[in-house]
């Protein structure tokens, strides 16, 4: 499970905020519903790694334990509960998708599902008259299926939101196809050159040719000595396509190997989403970077550095992260990896020791 990833074309900090979480929630059940009309064009949040598309997400939950309740009840780490909640919440998404498909409701987007508050907020594409006529039936049918599946009754808020269809004209489509073909053509040439000359790439190469930019990204190990040759050859290979911006970086492969291990488990995603799901942590922002080593995890809270409970909160956050990494079965291959956790106050001061 790896709900959200980050772009690979740089090694800076990657950020996730509450706003970003809400933006991706609406995409979760689209694949389980019937084919829909073209949805509103929404800006994908970057820099989340592979995609925000990777951005597909598995946000999930069941009974919500507070930190205190969890520790008193069973001495089981918070993230253990969070992952269990994810499985239950995923099942609720499936129920919603099944209902939308069964009744052919014009689903637009899923705005929110809260297990603790037993609340669902979603949008449909209906006229005012149709919305008023079907609103109660939609809510009733969703709750009937939730009860049938042993989730119980939820407070459901149904919103009406029109889908804006933006159909590109033929000229625009042809132009985009042309750009795509040229991008793929140059991509193959660059990859062939790298393979032929035995260059190792730390990240997949990127080649973009469009109305906005002409861009080539190549990342190689920091031990690579042929950097001037590489840059000169890339310029020569791409010159027939115009003038490009090149991003050619060198990467510590030990850091990259660690990054791949963590990506495989989805641990960063679980930590980020888990912290932000629980209001008691008061987390408003999350970022991380594997480059350079050690892995840096930064958690931004909404508390002031002068708050009497700031250090206690920070300690609690660090302990939960450490416990998850050092004890959960999912993270058993990560336990020897170096990492540092920094908890920041809203005034950007470090509040953990």
C-alpha positions in Angstrom: 0.0 0.0 0.0 1.5 3.3 -1.0 -1.3 6.0 -1.1 0.7 8.9 -2.3 4.1 9.4 -3.7 6.3 12.3 -4.7 7.9 13.6 -7.9 11.2 12.1 -8.7 12.7 14.9 -10.7 14.4 16.5 -7.7 15.7 15.7 -4.3 14.3 18.5 -2.2 11.7 18.5 0.5 8.3 17.0 -0.2 5.3 18.4 1.5 1.8 17.2 2.4 -0.8 19.4 4.0 -4.5 19.1 5.0 -5.5 20.9 1.9 -3.7 18.3 -0.3 -5.4 15.5 1.5 -8.8 16.9 0.8 -8.0 17.4 -2.8 -7.2 13.8 -3.4 -10.0 12.3 -1.4 -12.5 13.0 -4.2 -10.6 10.7 -6.6 -10.7 7.6 -4.6 -13.9 5.9 -5.7 -13.9 7.0 -9.3 -12.4 3.7 -10.5 -15.2 1.7 -8.9 -18.0 3.7 -10.3 -19.4 3.6 -13.8 -17.6 5.6 -16.6 -18.2 9.3 -15.9 -18.3 12.4 -18.0 -15.0 14.3 -18.1 -14.4 15.8 -14.7 -13.5 19.3 -13.9 -9.9 20.0 -14.6 -8.2 20.0 -11.1 -4.6 20.8 -10.5 -2.8 17.8 -9.2 -0.8 18.7 -6.2 3.0 18.4 -6.6 5.6 17.5 -5.5 4.0 14.1 -4.5 6.1 11.3 -6.0 4.7 9.2 -8.5 1.7 10.4 -8.6 -0.5 11.9 -7.2 -1.5 9.8 -9.1 0.2 8.2 -7.1 -1.7 9.7 -6.0 -4.5 7.4 -5.5 -5.1 7.0 -2.4 -6.2 4.7 0.3 -7.6 6.8 3.1 -9.4 4.5 5.5 -10.6 4.0 9.1 -12.7 2.3 11.7 -13.3 3.0 15.4 -11.0 5.9 16.2 -8.9 5.7 19.3 -7.3 8.7 21.0 -3.6 8.3 21.8 -4.4 7.9 25.5 -7.2 5.4 24.9 -5.0 3.3 22.6 -2.1 3.2 25.1 -4.3 2.4 28.1 -6.4 -0.1 26.3 -3.8 -2.3 24.7 -0.4 -0.6 24.7 -0.5 -0.9 20.9 1.1 1.8 18.8 -1.2 4.4 17.2 -0.1 3.6 13.7 -1.3 0.0 14.2 -4.8 1.4 14.7 -4.4 3.8 11.8 -3.6 1.0 9.3 -6.5 -1.0 10.5 -8.7 2.0 10.1 -7.5 2.3 6.5 -8.7 -1.1 5.7 -12.2 -0.4 7.0 -12.4 3.0 5.3 -11.4 1.5 2.0 -14.3 -0.9 2.3 -16.6 2.1 2.8 -15.3 3.6 -0.4 -16.2 0.4 -2.2 -19.7 0.6 -0.7 -20.1 4.1 -2.1 -18.9 3.1 -5.5 -21.2 0.1 -5.6 -24.2 2.3 -4.7 -23.3 4.9 -7.3 -22.9 2.3 -10.0 -26.1 0.3 -9.0 -28.4 3.3 -9.2 -26.4 5.1 -11.9 -26.0 8.3 -9.8 -24.0 11.0 -11.5 -21.1 11.0 -9.0 -18.8 14.0 -9.2 -16.4 13.7 -6.3 -15.9 12.3 -2.8 -15.2 15.3 -0.5 -14.7 13.6 2.9 -15.3 10.4 4.9 -14.8 10.6 8.6 -15.0 7.4 10.6 -14.8 9.2 14.0 -17.6 11.6 13.2 -19.5 9.0 11.2 -19.8 11.5 8.4 -19.7 11.3 4.6 -19.6 14.3 2.2 -19.9 13.8 -1.5 -20.9 15.7 -4.6 -23.2 14.7 -7.6 -23.7 16.3 -10.9 -27.4 17.0 -11.1 -29.8 19.8 -12.0 -31.5 21.7 -9.2 -34.7 19.9 -9.8 -33.2 16.5 -10.1 -31.1 17.1 -7.0 -34.1 18.0 -4.9 -36.0 15.0 -6.2 -33.3 12.4 -5.6 -31.3 13.8 -2.7 -33.2 11.8 0.0 -33.1 8.6 -2.0 -29.4 8.9 -2.6 -28.7 9.3 1.1 -31.2 6.5 2.0 -29.7 4.0 -0.4 -26.1 4.7 0.8 -27.0 4.3 4.4 -29.0 1.1 3.6 -26.0 -0.4 2.1 -23.7 0.8 4.9 -26.0 -0.8 7.4 -26.2 -4.0 5.4 -22.4 -4.2 5.3 -22.2 -3.7 9.1 -20.9 -0.1 9.1 -24.0 1.4 10.6 -25.7 4.6 9.7 -23.7 7.7 8.7 -24.5 11.4 8.6 -24.4 12.0 4.8 -24.1 15.5 3.3 -24.9 15.5 -0.4 -23.8 18.5 -2.5 -24.6 19.5 -6.0 -21.6 20.4 -8.2 -21.8 20.6 -12.0 -19.1 19.0 -14.0 -17.5 21.3 -16.5 -16.7 19.6 -19.7 -13.7 21.0 -21.4 -13.4 19.3 -24.8 -10.3 20.3 -26.7 -10.7 21.2 -30.4 -9.1 19.1 -33.1 -6.2 21.5 -33.6 -5.4 21.4 -29.9 -5.5 17.6 -29.8 -3.3 17.3 -32.9 -0.8 19.7 -31.3 -0.7 17.8 -28.0 -0.2 14.5 -29.9 2.7 16.1 -31.8 4.3 17.2 -28.5 3.8 13.7 -27.1 5.4 12.0 -30.1 8.4 14.3 -30.0 8.8 13.8 -26.2 8.7 10.0 -26.6 11.1 10.2 -29.6 13.7 12.2 -27.7 13.2 10.1 -24.5 14.1 7.0 -26.4 17.2 8.7 -27.9 18.4 9.9 -24.5 17.8 6.5 -22.9 19.6 4.7 -25.8 22.6 7.0 -25.3 22.7 6.4 -21.6 22.5 2.6 -22.0 25.0 2.5 -24.8 27.5 4.5 -22.6 26.8 2.5 -19.5 25.4 5.4 -17.4 23.5 4.3 -14.3 20.5 6.5 -13.6 19.3 7.0 -10.0 15.8 8.1 -11.1 13.8 7.5 -14.3 14.8 10.1 -16.9 12.3 12.8 -17.9 11.8 14.4 -21.3 9.1 17.1 -21.7 8.3 19.0 -24.9 5.2 21.1 -24.8 3.9 24.7 -25.2 5.4 25.7 -21.9 8.8 24.1 -21.8 11.5 21.8 -23.3 13.0 19.9 -20.4 15.4 17.0 -19.8 16.1 15.5 -16.4 18.8 12.9 -15.8 20.1 11.8 -12.4 23.3 9.8 -12.0 25.3 8.5 -9.0 27.5 11.0 -7.3 30.5 8.8 -8.2 30.0 9.5 -11.9 33.0 11.4 -13.3 31.7 12.1 -16.9 29.4 15.0 -16.1 30.8 17.4 -18.7 30.6 14.8 -21.4 27.1 13.9 -20.3 25.9 17.5 -20.5 27.5 18.1 -23.8 26.1 14.9 -25.4 22.6 15.6 -24.1 22.7 19.1 -25.7 23.9 17.5 -29.0 21.2 14.8 -28.9 18.4 17.3 -28.3 19.4 20.2 -30.5 17.2 19.2 -33.4 14.2 19.7 -31.1 15.1 23.2 -29.9 16.7 24.8 -26.9 16.2 22.8 -23.6 16.5 23.4 -19.9 18.6 20.5 -18.5 18.5 19.3 -14.9 21.4 16.9 -14.5 22.0 15.8 -10.9 24.2 13.5 -8.9 22.7 11.3 -6.2 24.0 9.4 -3.2 23.0 5.9 -4.2 22.9 4.7 -0.6 20.2 7.4 0.0 18.4 6.3 -3.1 18.5 2.7 -2.0 17.0 3.7 1.3 14.3 5.7 -0.5 13.3 2.7 -2.6 13.0 0.5 0.5 10.7 3.1 2.2 8.7 3.6 -1.0 8.1 -0.2 -1.2 6.5 -0.2 2.3 4.6 3.0 2.0 5.9 4.0 5.5 6.2 7.7 4.8 2.6 7.8 3.5 1.3 6.1 6.6 3.2 8.4 8.9 2.1 11.5 7.1 -1.5 10.6 6.7 -1.7 9.0 10.2 -0.4 12.1 11.9 -2.7 14.4 10.1 -5.8 12.2 10.6 -5.5 12.4 14.4 -6.4 15.9 15.6 -4.6 15.3 18.9 -1.3 15.5 17.1 -2.2 19.0 15.9 -0.2 18.4 12.7 -0.6 21.0 9.9 2.2 20.1 7.6 4.6 17.2 6.8 7.7 17.0 4.7 10.6 14.6 4.1 13.8 14.2 2.1 16.1 11.3 1.6 18.8 13.4 0.0 21.3 13.8 1.5 21.4 11.1 4.2 20.1 10.7 6.8 16.4 10.8 6.0 14.9 14.0 7.3 11.3 13.9 8.5 9.8 17.3 9.5 6.4 17.6 11.2 4.8 21.1 11.5 2.3 21.6 14.3 -0.2 24.3 15.1 1.1 24.8 18.6 3.3 27.7 19.7 6.8 27.0 20.9 5.9 28.8 24.1 2.9 26.4 24.7 3.4 24.6 28.0 2.5 21.3 26.4 4.6 21.8 23.2 7.5 19.6 24.2 5.2 16.9 25.5 3.3 16.9 22.2 6.5 16.7 20.2 7.8 13.9 22.3 4.6 12.0 21.7 4.8 12.4 17.9 8.4 11.3 17.8 7.7 8.3 20.0 4.8 7.2 17.8 7.0 7.4 14.7 9.9 5.6 16.3 7.6 2.9 17.7 6.1 2.3 14.3 9.4 2.1 12.5 11.1 -0.1 15.1 8.2 -2.5 15.9 5.7 -2.9 13.1 6.0 -5.9 10.8 5.6 -3.6 7.8 8.8 -1.7 8.6 11.1 -4.6 9.7 13.4 -3.9 6.7 13.7 -0.2 7.6 14.8 -0.4 11.2 18.5 0.0 10.6 18.0 3.0 8.2 19.2 6.3 9.6 16.5 9.0 10.0 15.9 12.2 12.0 12.5 13.6 13.1 12.1 17.3 13.6 8.9 18.6 15.1 8.2 22.3 14.5 6.0 24.8 16.2 3.7 27.1 14.2 6.5 29.8 14.6 8.9 27.3 12.9 10.9 26.5 16.0 12.1 23.0 16.8 10.2 21.7 19.9 11.5 18.2 20.2 14.8 17.4 21.8 
